[in-house]
Each structure stands twice: as structure tokens, then as C-alpha cells.
Amino acid sequence: QKMNDKLTYDTLLKNKNDLELDFLKQTDSELWIRLFQIEKKNKKVNRNVPQIELYFENYISIHIDDEIYAPYTPGFKGHLFRTYKQSAMLDYVKNETIAIPYLKASHGLAKSEKLKLTHYEICTFNSIISVVTENEPEVKIVI
């Protein structure tokens, strides 16, 4: 991947470098996640390599598990950066929150129309971060 290439979340699905969470910051509707890549040979964070930053605009739900206790959910696309079209997290958002009726009303959609929601999952050494949103996150390399 060249530094000037446009990165997308789909680009990251092929990434097999181990990850360590640098920081996670959220506001009312925005979420930033910055990750270090870990060198395979000695399993140490190399702070001199570019970091990966994800920006989620208008996320619906975020959940963070310690990687030891996080449930394994099959059916994802990717490796350490994953996407789900169907998951327990998506079921929770659809059935246990007011997100669907609220978003349909704000978009002017009929009750019968479907929203396209995606469950993004980022697997780091110590955390599994799940984000449900309508929009693919912006991805950039931070030096």
C-alpha cells in the first residue's frame, strides 16, 4: 500500500499485522480510533511506523470487550478488521434500541424500507471494538 493510495475499510480487511489500540475518542456522534501495528518478530509496538486511524461519522453503537471475554461470532469478512452483515450486535441495535425508527424518520423512509447497517469489528491485542453504523469509516495513515 502506497502512502498516497486512498485507503478504505475494505483495504484493511487484508491486513494481518497485529494491532494495539493507541486511543479511542468519541463525541456525540463521532468516533476516532487510532491503532499501532505490531511487529511480528518481537510482538512489540513500533511507535516509529505509521498508525492506522479510523473515523466513524454518525455511529449508532459502540461496544468494547476485553479480548479474553469477547464472544466469537462467525460470518465475518476480513481478519483483524472485520465486517458483518448479520451479527448479534446488529440484532441488538435493530431490536433493543430506537435507532431504526429514529433513522428511518430522519431519512424520510417508510417503515417497510430497510436501512443498510454494518457491524465493523477491530481486533487488537487486548480489545475487541465493535461499531455499528450506516457509513463506512474513513481510513487514513498517521505518521
Secondary structure by P-SEA (a helix, b strand, c coil): cccccccccccccccccbbbbccccccccbbbbbbbbbbccccccccccbbbbbbbcccccccccccccbbbbccccccccccccccaaaaaaacccaaaaaaaaaaccccccccbbbbbbbbcccbbbbbbccccbbbbbcc
